[in-house]
Amino acid sequence: MTEPILPRIRPEIAALAPYRQGKQAGPDAFKLSSNENPFEPLPSVLEALAHTTPINRYPDATATRLRERLAARYGVDLDQVHVASGSVAILYQLVQAAASVGDEVVYAWRSFEAYPGLPLVAGATGVPIPLSADARHDLDAMADAVTDRTRAVLLCTPNNPTGPIITADEFTAFVARVPADVLIILDEAYAEFVTAEDAVDGLGARVFEDHPNVVVLRTFSKAYGLAGLRVGYAIGHAKVLDAARATGIPLSVTAAAETAAIASLDAEGELLDRVAVIVERRTALVTALRAQGWEVPDSQANFVWLPTGDRTDEIAAAFLAADIVVRPFSGDGIRISVGEEPSIDRVLHVASTVR
Ligand code: PMP
């Protein structure tokens, strides 16, 4: 049989692998592959969800109630807040808005797995800049890589999957080196887990005020435990966010997601107590892994990085055999989310046996 003629697909898209999700875990396994929150949803959030607006109606396209809450919280205007179905959606919207054919997008690598696809989908060229030896952003090299074709720079702090932060001083120096007409996206998906006092805090420091080219991204997926509902937000200059609103798929934030996000802000104290527990477990995990001889970078997020190099696949298989699903990056390392309490000892046991 002859092959049917199929519609032409852009070659760079045909060659692009779809987003790779961590393996699904069996009922007895710990799923530590997607940096999810291990706690059950709060009863108050579930209760609010049960009263979501009738689902035969479309949601509010701009999630006004949630934006009002966030605007009040951060002391910004309503149009300085943008909400989308996950912060990954906002990454796509902003890069689409800023970069096109012939343009460049600079990002650190290794970093969040979605980054390489962002310029590609926009028709632009990605410029990955290797992390430094201590698994941090090499901001000097990133600033050196900015050319007159650069339209956007992606900064991830704490860096997924390695864990270290960008400091406030490093960020200030970097912004000073980048032309003011280049978009800088400060991806702070894990901000609530940061305890280092010298870390950049894009919202606390209101960096977007002095620098309208900086947009700060946050999410309800991690610290707030709403990964399954898909809701994230950006704070920045209204005109820059208008561009994200223009490229976004209309009506993609569901009423359920907006309701749950608002209920989570109402229950923030309880949720941040859980974050503190995860941070304690992170400290215990990093300390014990280092005691076993692993060179674990300083993690300020809800995951840790094991630099397993050539042994990555074999070691990931050993974790899986012990019913722990981790996220291996072949030839490089393994990212392990900080999960349920009993998962910590199990992770440490496997880590010691493969060491
Ligand atoms: N940025 C970073 C650095 C991430 O690790 C993730 C999730 N893995 C996201 C953005 C996207 O999160 P979400 O779309 O769930 O808000």
Residues whose N, C-alpha, C, O or C-beta is under 5 A from the ligand:
A	BS01	PMP	S85 G86 S87 V88 A89 F112 C156 N160 D187 A189 T219 S221 V231 G232
